[in-house]
Structure formats: structure tokens, C-alpha cells
């Protein structure tokens, strides 16, 4: 934080979920104010200039995933770009720039065909990612998985203390983020998207389901399918989790037992005292006869196996 000249505000770990709406709104406004203060201080003594968006490239470390910017587009269309973005001269290409923060604003003005208002500062790689991370953290509009991925990419390129400074998190939370992203296929995260409102416990559940899945690549194919991609990102997350969860037959309610190809075998109804398996003789008469014929032998095999275990 001293790099930016903004004092760190300690986070209160005891913040209660039961805080009323008024306090939540005040906290949100305070955070937005601190984010704007970061931007103002970074821009101190620097002129705001207009640049051609086509000359500006994103940060070398991705923080955001593609998402809806309709609200931002409408705001800039009606009121213009109120807050400049921060860029640095591109380290490898002359007459080009690289974004520190303001990616969504850059995308919006590009779509509107407008020049972008920007402050140009000479920043090292470390200064750029710290500015990028702190500004995003203060706005708190990045989703959990976007923050976790940002931390994961930073960790590959910078010392741990730089990552902690950029993310404003402790070592324990950083380690959890890194382990989680490492456990999930990158293509699956891309297919699901930013998933607003989906927190770490839910992503952890998905990682555990992926670990147990017979074919993790199947989850990625399912998430990338047309039927799933038409859904909002958070809903894509939910259907992927449902797809990976093992199917269970609810007690007292009939369920369908099917083959791996999807062919129906029988209807199953379970209760605390019994299990009823109903085979449709009209649909699969040969299978019904086969089950009846082999059921005694199946029970004998089960009993013999049980007796061997007792003998051991």
C-alpha cells in the first residue's frame, strides 16, 4: 500500500452477515470512495489525456473474465467517461500502452467508438499489478473465481509478498485460492465464467466433485455445450454441479434405474423398511425373466461373500 500512498484499512473478520441493509450500503459507498481515492492519488500531478483504444493492450495478468457491461455502456453513452483509466507505456512496443486498471471502461469506450481518457505513468511490473489488484479489491466487483485466478497468475510471476500486497489478503487465504484454482481445469472455469455470487465454499464443492468424477473432461464438455452456454454464468455453475453430483433415489419416492446408455431398466422405490424394484414386462420381458431366474444365485453369491469376510 505505501507504493500507492494510501493507508491500508484493516478488514474486520468479525463482520456479521446480519448487518442491516443501511450499513451494507454505507460500506459499499465507502469502498467505492476508497477506490476513487486510489485512482485520484495515482493520477496526482499527471495530466488526463485521450488515447486511441486500439493502441492500448490489457494488463499482462488477467483479472476479469468476459461479462456484461450494458450498465457501464449506458452510463458512458449518457454522461461520458467520468473516471480515467491508468496505463503505462508498453514495455516492449513503442507508441503503445498497457492497462493497469480500467479494463471495463476501456472495453466500453471501444465499443462506443470513443477515445479513452487515461493517465499515463511509468510503472514497473510490480507496481502495475499492485495498483491493478488494490483498485479491483476496493471496488469489490470481481467475483471470487476472478480474484482467485488473478492471484494464481500473479503467483507464477511474482514473489508471494507482491501477491499479498496486490490482493490485500493473508497467506492462508492466498494458499486456499491457489490450491482451488490448481484443482480445477482451466477450460472448465472459462466455460462457467465469472459466476457472480458464487463463493469459495461452492467452488470448493465443485473441485471435490471434479476430483471424484470418472471423467473430469466430461464436465468441461457439458459446461461448454450450447444448452449450458445460453444460461447466465451463475446458473451455468449450478447446472455443472448438479451434473456432477451422483444421482440419488429419494426414500419413499420412485426413481428410475437406467443403463449407462440411458435405457430404462426398472423403477425403484425405497423406504426405511424395504426396496421395491419394478420391471416393466411389456418393455423388457427378457430382462424380467433373466432377473427372476438369476436372483437366487445372486443372493447365494452375496451370502458366500459375506461368510468369507466373517471368516477372515
C-alpha positions as CSV (number, residue, x, y, z in Angstrom):
1,X,0.0,0.0,0.0
2,X,2.8,2.6,0.7
3,X,3.5,2.2,-3.0
4,X,0.2,3.9,-3.8
5,X,0.3,6.4,-0.9
6,X,-3.0,5.0,0.5
7,X,-3.2,3.7,4.1
8,X,-4.4,0.2,4.4
9,X,-7.8,-0.2,6.0
10,X,-7.9,-3.3,8.2
11,X,-10.7,-5.6,7.4
12,X,-12.9,-6.7,10.3
13,X,-13.0,-10.5,10.3
14,X,-15.9,-10.5,12.7
15,X,-18.3,-8.6,10.3
16,X,-21.7,-10.2,10.7
17,X,-23.9,-11.4,7.9
18,X,-26.8,-9.9,9.9
19,X,-25.6,-6.3,9.2
20,X,-28.6,-4.3,8.1
21,X,-29.1,-3.0,4.5
22,X,-28.2,0.5,5.5
23,X,-24.8,-0.5,6.9
24,X,-24.2,-2.6,3.8
25,X,-24.9,0.3,1.5
26,X,-22.7,2.7,3.5
27,X,-19.9,0.1,3.4
28,X,-20.3,-0.2,-0.3
29,X,-20.2,3.6,-0.8
30,X,-17.1,3.8,1.5
31,X,-15.3,1.1,-0.6
32,X,-16.2,2.9,-3.8
33,X,-14.9,6.1,-2.3
34,X,-11.6,4.5,-1.4
35,X,-11.2,3.0,-4.9
36,X,-11.7,6.5,-6.4
37,X,-9.2,7.9,-3.9
38,X,-6.6,5.3,-5.1
39,X,-7.3,6.5,-8.6
40,X,-7.0,10.1,-7.7
41,X,-3.7,9.7,-5.9
42,X,-2.3,7.7,-8.8
43,X,-3.3,10.5,-11.1
44,X,-1.9,13.3,-8.9
45,X,0.4,15.6,-10.9
46,X,-0.5,13.7,-14.1
47,X,-2.5,15.1,-17.0
48,X,-5.5,13.2,-18.2
49,X,-5.1,12.6,-22.0
50,X,-7.2,11.0,-24.6
51,X,-5.8,7.9,-26.3
52,X,-6.9,5.7,-29.2
53,X,-8.2,2.5,-27.6
54,X,-6.6,0.4,-30.3
55,X,-3.2,1.4,-29.0
56,X,-3.9,0.0,-25.6
57,X,-3.4,-3.6,-24.5
58,X,-4.7,-5.3,-21.4
59,X,-2.6,-6.0,-18.4
60,X,-0.2,-8.9,-18.7
61,X,-2.1,-10.6,-15.9
62,X,-5.8,-11.2,-16.4
63,X,-8.1,-10.3,-13.6
64,X,-11.5,-10.1,-15.2
65,X,-13.4,-12.6,-17.2
66,X,-15.8,-11.6,-20.1
67,X,-19.0,-10.3,-18.7
68,X,-22.0,-8.0,-19.1
69,X,-21.1,-4.2,-19.3
70,X,-24.5,-2.9,-20.5
71,X,-24.9,-0.7,-17.5
72,X,-21.4,0.8,-18.0
73,X,-22.1,1.3,-21.7
74,X,-25.3,3.2,-20.9
75,X,-23.6,5.4,-18.3
76,X,-20.7,6.4,-20.6
77,X,-23.1,6.9,-23.5
78,X,-25.2,9.3,-21.4
79,X,-22.6,11.0,-19.2
80,X,-19.3,10.3,-20.8
81,X,-16.3,8.6,-19.2
82,X,-16.1,10.2,-15.7
83,X,-13.0,8.4,-14.4
84,X,-9.8,7.9,-16.4
85,X,-8.1,4.6,-16.7
86,X,-4.4,4.1,-15.7
87,X,-2.0,2.9,-18.3
88,X,1.8,2.7,-18.7
89,X,3.9,2.9,-21.8
90,X,4.1,-0.6,-23.2
91,X,7.5,-2.1,-22.1
92,X,8.1,-3.8,-25.4
93,X,6.3,-1.8,-28.1
94,X,6.7,1.9,-28.9
95,X,3.7,4.1,-29.2
96,X,1.5,1.6,-27.3
97,X,0.2,1.3,-23.8
98,X,-0.7,-1.3,-21.2
99,X,-3.6,-1.1,-18.8
100,X,-3.1,-1.1,-15.0
101,X,-6.8,-0.7,-14.2
102,X,-9.9,0.3,-16.1
103,X,-10.3,-2.7,-18.4
104,X,-14.1,-2.5,-18.4
105,X,-14.0,1.2,-19.1
106,X,-11.6,0.6,-22.0
107,X,-13.9,-2.1,-23.4
108,X,-16.9,0.2,-23.1
109,X,-15.4,3.2,-24.9
110,X,-14.0,0.9,-27.6
111,X,-17.5,-0.4,-28.3
112,X,-18.9,3.1,-28.4
113,X,-16.1,4.2,-30.8
114,X,-14.8,6.9,-28.4
115,X,-11.3,7.8,-27.4
116,X,-10.4,6.8,-23.8
117,X,-9.4,9.2,-21.1
118,X,-6.3,7.9,-19.5
119,X,-3.4,8.8,-17.1
120,X,-0.1,7.6,-18.3
121,X,2.5,6.6,-15.7
122,X,5.8,4.8,-15.8
123,X,5.2,1.7,-13.7
124,X,7.3,-1.4,-13.0
125,X,5.6,-4.8,-13.4
126,X,5.2,-5.0,-9.6
127,X,3.7,-1.5,-9.3
128,X,1.3,-2.3,-12.1
129,X,-0.1,-5.5,-10.6
130,X,-0.3,-3.9,-7.1
131,X,-2.3,-1.0,-8.5
132,X,-4.4,-3.3,-10.5
133,X,-5.2,-5.6,-7.6
134,X,-5.8,-2.9,-5.0
135,X,-8.2,-0.9,-7.2
136,X,-10.2,-4.1,-8.0
137,X,-10.3,-5.2,-4.4
138,X,-11.6,-1.8,-3.2
139,X,-14.4,-1.9,-5.8
140,X,-15.2,-5.5,-4.8
141,X,-16.8,-6.1,-8.2
142,X,-14.6,-9.0,-9.1
143,X,-16.1,-12.4,-8.3
144,X,-14.4,-15.0,-6.1
145,X,-13.1,-17.0,-9.0
146,X,-11.8,-14.0,-10.8
147,X,-9.8,-12.9,-7.7
148,X,-8.5,-16.5,-7.2
149,X,-7.4,-16.7,-10.8
150,X,-5.7,-13.3,-10.7
151,X,-3.8,-14.4,-7.6
152,X,-2.9,-17.7,-9.3
153,X,-1.4,-16.0,-12.3
154,X,0.4,-13.4,-10.1
155,X,1.9,-16.2,-8.0
156,X,3.5,-17.6,-11.1
157,X,5.4,-14.4,-11.9
158,X,6.0,-12.5,-8.6
159,X,7.2,-13.2,-5.0
160,X,4.5,-14.1,-2.5
161,X,4.7,-10.7,-0.8
162,X,3.8,-8.9,-4.0
163,X,0.8,-11.1,-4.5
164,X,-0.4,-10.5,-0.9
165,X,0.0,-6.7,-1.4
166,X,-1.9,-6.8,-4.7
167,X,-4.7,-8.9,-3.3
168,X,-4.9,-7.5,0.2
169,X,-5.3,-11.0,1.7
170,X,-3.3,-13.1,4.1
171,X,-1.1,-16.1,3.4
172,X,-3.8,-18.6,4.4
173,X,-6.5,-17.3,2.1
174,X,-4.0,-17.0,-0.7
175,X,-3.0,-20.6,-0.3
176,X,-6.6,-21.7,-0.4
177,X,-7.2,-19.7,-3.6
178,X,-4.1,-21.2,-5.3
179,X,-5.0,-24.8,-4.3
180,X,-8.5,-24.4,-5.5
181,X,-7.6,-22.9,-9.0
182,X,-5.0,-25.6,-9.4
183,X,-7.6,-28.3,-8.7
184,X,-10.0,-27.1,-11.4
185,X,-9.5,-27.4,-15.2
186,X,-8.8,-24.0,-16.7
187,X,-11.2,-24.8,-19.6
188,X,-14.0,-25.6,-17.1
189,X,-13.6,-22.2,-15.4
190,X,-13.6,-20.5,-18.8
191,X,-16.8,-22.3,-19.7
192,X,-18.6,-21.4,-16.5
193,X,-17.4,-17.8,-16.4
194,X,-17.2,-15.3,-13.5
195,X,-20.2,-16.8,-11.7
196,X,-21.3,-13.7,-9.7
197,X,-22.5,-14.6,-6.2
198,X,-20.7,-18.0,-6.1
199,X,-18.2,-18.0,-3.2
200,X,-15.3,-20.1,-2.2
201,X,-17.3,-23.0,-0.5
202,X,-19.3,-23.6,-3.7
203,X,-16.2,-23.6,-5.9
204,X,-14.5,-25.9,-3.3
205,X,-17.5,-28.3,-3.7
206,X,-17.1,-28.3,-7.5
207,X,-13.4,-29.1,-7.1
208,X,-14.2,-32.1,-4.9
209,X,-16.8,-33.3,-7.4
210,X,-14.2,-33.0,-10.2
211,X,-11.7,-35.0,-8.1
212,X,-14.2,-37.8,-7.7
213,X,-15.5,-37.7,-11.3
214,X,-14.7,-40.7,-13.5
215,X,-14.1,-38.3,-16.4
216,X,-13.3,-34.7,-15.5
217,X,-13.2,-33.7,-19.1
218,X,-16.9,-34.6,-19.4
219,X,-17.8,-31.7,-17.0
220,X,-15.9,-29.3,-19.3
221,X,-17.7,-30.6,-22.4
222,X,-21.0,-30.3,-20.6
223,X,-20.3,-26.8,-19.4
224,X,-19.3,-25.7,-22.9
225,X,-22.4,-27.2,-24.6
226,X,-24.9,-24.9,-26.3
227,X,-27.6,-25.7,-23.8
228,X,-25.5,-24.6,-20.9
229,X,-23.8,-21.6,-22.5
230,X,-27.1,-19.9,-23.1
231,X,-27.6,-19.7,-19.3
232,X,-26.2,-16.8,-17.1
233,X,-22.8,-17.6,-15.6
234,X,-24.0,-18.3,-12.1
235,X,-26.7,-20.7,-13.4
236,X,-24.0,-22.5,-15.5
237,X,-22.1,-23.1,-12.3
238,X,-25.3,-24.6,-10.7
239,X,-26.1,-27.0,-13.5
240,X,-22.5,-28.2,-13.8
241,X,-22.5,-29.0,-10.1
242,X,-25.9,-30.8,-10.5
243,X,-24.5,-32.7,-13.5
244,X,-21.5,-34.0,-11.4
245,X,-23.4,-34.9,-8.3
246,X,-24.2,-38.7,-8.2
247,X,-27.9,-39.4,-8.8
248,X,-29.7,-40.5,-5.7
249,X,-33.0,-42.2,-5.3
250,X,-35.1,-40.4,-2.7
251,X,-36.6,-42.6,0.0
252,X,-40.3,-43.2,-0.4
253,X,-40.3,-41.7,-3.9
254,X,-40.0,-43.8,-7.1
255,X,-36.8,-43.4,-9.1
256,X,-35.7,-44.8,-12.4
257,X,-32.7,-47.2,-12.8
258,X,-31.1,-46.8,-16.2
259,X,-28.2,-48.3,-18.1
260,X,-25.1,-46.3,-18.9
261,X,-26.7,-45.6,-22.4
262,X,-29.8,-44.2,-20.8
263,X,-32.1,-47.2,-21.4
264,X,-34.7,-47.6,-18.7
265,X,-34.3,-50.8,-16.6
266,X,-36.7,-50.6,-13.7
267,X,-38.5,-48.3,-11.3
268,X,-37.0,-48.3,-7.8
269,X,-38.8,-47.2,-4.6
270,X,-37.0,-47.2,-1.3
271,X,-38.2,-46.7,2.2
272,X,-36.7,-47.4,5.6
273,X,-38.0,-51.0,5.7
274,X,-37.8,-52.2,2.1
275,X,-36.7,-51.7,-1.5
276,X,-39.1,-52.3,-4.4
277,X,-37.8,-52.9,-7.9
278,X,-40.5,-52.9,-10.6
279,X,-39.6,-54.2,-14.1
280,X,-41.9,-53.5,-17.0
281,X,-42.5,-56.9,-18.5
282,X,-44.0,-55.3,-21.6
283,X,-41.0,-53.1,-22.3
284,X,-38.3,-55.7,-21.3
285,X,-39.8,-59.2,-21.0
286,X,-36.5,-61.0,-21.5
287,X,-34.8,-58.9,-18.8
288,X,-37.6,-59.5,-16.3
289,X,-37.3,-63.3,-16.9
290,X,-33.5,-63.1,-16.6
291,X,-33.7,-61.3,-13.2
292,X,-36.2,-63.8,-11.8
293,X,-34.0,-66.7,-13.0
294,X,-30.8,-65.4,-11.6
295,X,-31.9,-63.8,-8.4
296,X,-31.4,-66.9,-6.2
297,X,-27.9,-67.3,-7.5
298,X,-27.2,-63.6,-6.9
299,X,-28.3,-64.0,-3.3
300,X,-26.2,-67.1,-2.8
301,X,-23.1,-65.2,-4.1
302,X,-23.8,-62.3,-1.8
303,X,-24.1,-64.7,1.2
304,X,-20.9,-66.6,0.3
305,X,-19.0,-63.3,0.1
306,X,-20.4,-62.2,3.5
307,X,-19.4,-65.5,5.1
308,X,-15.8,-65.2,3.7
309,X,-15.5,-61.8,5.3
310,X,-16.6,-63.2,8.6
311,X,-14.1,-66.0,8.3
312,X,-11.3,-63.5,7.6
